[in-house]
């Protein structure tokens, strides 16, 4: 297994360029997901602030409410300050894709979703964990999240 890259994106365009370069030049996985899995997952999470987050199962809603009201903001601030996202944490199952899907289509979907997020000027849906975020805050979290996942894909040297 390869060592992860250290990544930090200034814009979503930077993130899209990285995904496009991985598609064009190839990569080695330092984790479990391929490029299509990463891009589809990131596209989902980029769309949630604009379109709304999926409803959580009723049994975990109280837990997320309590976390949002107590530690959610501190978690958000820590992730953005440290430019780091924890590895191995569970995510919504509907945002986990099976391996081997069309990488070209997944990168194109991520690019379109990033452009849509960037252009969006309306209401942003509150995060189930962090609560309401401004556009700049939501973007900052997205940049940390995208760098986290793409860091597991190591570009092939050409």
C-alpha positions as CSV (number, residue, x, y, z in Angstrom):
1,X,0.0,0.0,0.0
2,X,1.3,3.5,-0.9
3,X,1.6,6.4,1.4
4,X,-1.1,9.0,1.2
5,X,-0.5,12.4,-0.4
6,X,-0.6,15.6,1.6
7,X,-3.2,17.7,-0.2
8,X,-4.8,21.1,0.4
9,X,-7.1,22.7,-2.1
10,X,-7.7,26.4,-2.3
11,X,-10.7,26.1,-4.6
12,X,-13.1,23.4,-5.9
13,X,-11.5,24.0,-9.4
14,X,-8.2,22.9,-7.9
15,X,-9.9,19.7,-6.6
16,X,-11.5,19.0,-10.0
17,X,-8.1,19.5,-11.8
18,X,-6.6,17.0,-9.4
19,X,-9.3,14.4,-10.2
20,X,-9.0,15.1,-13.9
21,X,-5.2,14.5,-13.7
22,X,-5.7,11.3,-11.8
23,X,-8.1,10.2,-14.6
24,X,-5.7,11.2,-17.4
25,X,-2.5,9.8,-15.9
26,X,-3.6,7.0,-13.7
27,X,-3.0,6.4,-10.0
28,X,-2.2,3.9,-7.3
29,X,-4.6,3.4,-4.4
30,X,-3.3,4.1,-0.9
31,X,-6.7,3.2,0.5
32,X,-9.8,1.2,-0.4
33,X,-11.6,3.3,-2.9
34,X,-11.0,3.9,-6.6
35,X,-11.4,7.2,-8.4
36,X,-15.0,6.6,-9.4
37,X,-15.9,5.7,-5.8
38,X,-14.2,8.8,-4.5
39,X,-15.7,11.2,-7.1
40,X,-19.2,9.9,-6.7
41,X,-19.0,10.1,-2.9
42,X,-17.6,13.7,-3.0
43,X,-20.3,14.7,-5.6
44,X,-23.0,13.5,-3.2
45,X,-21.6,15.4,-0.3
46,X,-21.1,18.6,-2.4
47,X,-24.8,18.4,-3.4
48,X,-26.2,17.9,0.1
49,X,-25.8,21.6,1.3
50,X,-27.6,22.7,-1.9
51,X,-30.3,20.0,-2.2
52,X,-30.7,18.8,1.4
53,X,-29.2,16.0,3.4
54,X,-30.8,12.5,3.3
55,X,-33.0,11.7,6.3
56,X,-31.1,9.8,8.9
57,X,-32.7,6.7,10.4
58,X,-34.9,7.7,13.3
59,X,-32.8,5.8,15.9
60,X,-29.7,7.9,15.3
61,X,-31.4,11.3,14.9
62,X,-31.3,12.1,18.7
63,X,-27.5,11.3,18.7
64,X,-26.8,13.7,15.8
65,X,-29.0,16.4,17.4
66,X,-27.1,16.1,20.7
67,X,-23.7,16.2,18.8
68,X,-24.8,19.2,16.7
69,X,-25.9,21.0,19.9
70,X,-22.7,20.2,21.9
71,X,-19.6,19.3,19.9
72,X,-20.6,19.8,16.3
73,X,-19.2,23.4,15.9
74,X,-16.0,22.5,17.6
75,X,-15.5,19.5,15.3
76,X,-16.1,21.7,12.3
77,X,-13.6,24.3,13.5
78,X,-11.0,21.6,14.2
79,X,-11.3,20.0,10.8
80,X,-11.0,23.3,9.0
81,X,-8.2,24.6,11.3
82,X,-6.2,21.4,11.0
83,X,-7.0,20.8,7.4
84,X,-7.5,17.2,8.3
85,X,-10.4,14.8,8.3
86,X,-10.4,11.5,10.3
87,X,-9.8,8.3,8.5
88,X,-11.9,5.1,8.9
89,X,-15.0,6.9,10.2
90,X,-18.4,5.6,9.0
91,X,-20.3,7.6,6.4
92,X,-23.8,7.4,5.0
93,X,-24.1,4.1,3.2
94,X,-25.8,5.7,0.3
95,X,-22.6,7.7,-0.4
96,X,-20.5,4.6,-0.7
97,X,-20.2,3.2,-4.2
98,X,-19.1,-0.2,-5.4
99,X,-15.7,-0.4,-7.1
100,X,-15.2,-0.4,-10.8
101,X,-17.7,2.1,-12.0
102,X,-17.0,4.5,-14.9
103,X,-14.3,6.8,-13.8
104,X,-14.7,9.3,-16.6
105,X,-18.4,9.7,-15.8
106,X,-17.7,10.1,-12.1
107,X,-15.1,12.8,-12.7
108,X,-17.5,14.6,-15.0
109,X,-20.3,14.4,-12.4
110,X,-17.9,15.7,-9.7
111,X,-17.0,18.7,-12.0
112,X,-20.6,19.5,-12.6
113,X,-21.5,19.2,-9.0
114,X,-18.6,21.4,-8.0
115,X,-19.6,24.1,-10.5
116,X,-23.2,23.9,-9.2
117,X,-22.0,24.3,-5.6
118,X,-19.8,27.2,-6.5
119,X,-22.6,29.0,-8.5
120,X,-25.2,28.5,-5.8
121,X,-26.2,31.7,-4.0
122,X,-29.4,30.5,-2.2
123,X,-30.1,28.8,1.1
124,X,-27.7,26.1,2.3
125,X,-29.2,23.2,4.2
126,X,-27.7,22.8,7.7
127,X,-25.3,20.0,8.2
128,X,-26.7,17.1,10.4
129,X,-23.5,17.3,12.5
130,X,-22.3,20.9,12.2
131,X,-25.6,22.8,11.9
132,X,-26.0,25.9,9.8
133,X,-22.9,26.9,7.8
134,X,-22.2,30.0,5.7
135,X,-21.2,29.5,2.1
136,X,-17.5,30.1,3.0
137,X,-17.7,27.7,5.9
138,X,-19.4,25.0,3.8
139,X,-16.8,25.5,1.1
140,X,-14.0,25.2,3.6
141,X,-15.4,21.9,4.9
142,X,-15.9,20.6,1.4
143,X,-12.2,21.4,0.5
144,X,-11.0,19.5,3.6
145,X,-13.3,16.6,2.8
146,X,-12.2,16.4,-0.9
147,X,-8.5,16.6,0.0
148,X,-9.0,13.8,2.5
149,X,-10.4,11.4,0.0
150,X,-8.3,12.3,-3.0
151,X,-5.1,12.0,-0.9
152,X,-5.6,8.3,-1.0
153,X,-5.1,8.3,-4.8
154,X,-1.4,8.6,-5.7
155,X,-0.7,9.9,-9.3
156,X,1.4,7.7,-11.5
157,X,4.5,9.5,-12.6
158,X,4.4,10.0,-16.4
